[in-house]
């Protein structure tokens, strides 16, 4: 596996670089973005925050809109932003071209159903194949944290709940907390996994939380003016499960904030500092 | 003249609001974005930074990509981002649909030639009509500063050089410093103003600088890896004119930075603090 550099742009003394590579897991060519802070020049391997984006996004949205790079540069934190689905001419999409399923909407699960299973293995891609590629080719350590927004918040939570040994900390902005019980999740899971709901629960943060025994620092911000809060996001389900499992979840309802990148930008610095603390404790 | 609110999104404790209004000067319906920091709730009128965007932009790019709103919220600075040209079905565009002229490319001049003159009066719009509208309808003072990027950096410079009494300070990122002597400027000025080059110089920052007698604090950042530097931007022309006019220009060449919003984001906080200092001295 090798990386082909597509572009490099200087920002806050470091570089935002886009790469292309062949993904064996996804069976297609993928692109991702990485922020390499100025500390890469010091020669010490740096810890990595993986950022999983939401529906319709690509690897570019977070780097352009979150306003995260100033503090990442200050903290010496590498940020990796993968794409949100497999891509390319051979990758099937929602038959009606809907934005909430298929391309741009991989939901960070491993599909088992045709025609999706051939490419839609996003969980294995973002948690295993991509980190291995990055740790082989870029000046980073094996200390990882994970965060994301909406569908990507769901992805970050399930990754840290399924495989806590991979991550030092997890956070999310407006995550889909119970995909087995909301329209976005039900559409995605029934297509990617089939109609047997028993197979869905291993991809549901609230269900995983109820079984969690290994804890990681977990921070969630949710705007109370978010149009998707009641029907799609359901943070109360996660909060209830965390209480039952005695999982140390910090869930903050942020008054007046919506579902947009303006909300993310308003609190991303706090998330970066939260992750940097956990990562530095793990060095 | 009245304002119709299109949207309002909370960010860093304040709000990014988009408005629509009828422009008498441009003879069409326009949209603009404004950041109202949390200090608007204190009831004191706040100073305003006008941000003029570059080619192809709308009122949205700066708010989404510059990462400016955190420090604007800290400083209590209102930021207004106008569109970059008149808009709408009746507004003529480049006959070949090029991105460097016509829609998205008003160049902040007052056109004198048909068919442009009927709508393309962007200088009067951004320096007079829009500030009057904002000062009548929003909780702001009449203390203004101005900044911009590329074509918008040119706009900011000519506004402050032509009418220094309107602005307390001016800054720019990678501005077009001598539009009478570069391809972008020559195309725009010959179309908007006609072939007589004598009429162009009143819209050329370097020419205006040579005549400037009233000084304002002026800060320019320019990346030395900017692909447009040599052919289009020509900061040396402005620097030479400033030296001759003994104008106190701070022009900083920033090694490794390109022409993108990543460059703007890297230095916008310093520009905001620069303007806030000049605005607060003027209160």
Interface residues (C-beta under 8 A of the other chain):
Chain A: X9 X10 X11 X12 X13 X16 X64 X65 X67 X69 X70 X223 X225 X256 X257 X258 X260 X261 X262 X263 X265 X266 X269
Chain B: X9 X10 X11 X12 X13 X16 X64 X65 X67 X69 X70 X223 X225 X256 X257 X258 X260 X261 X262 X263 X265 X266 X269
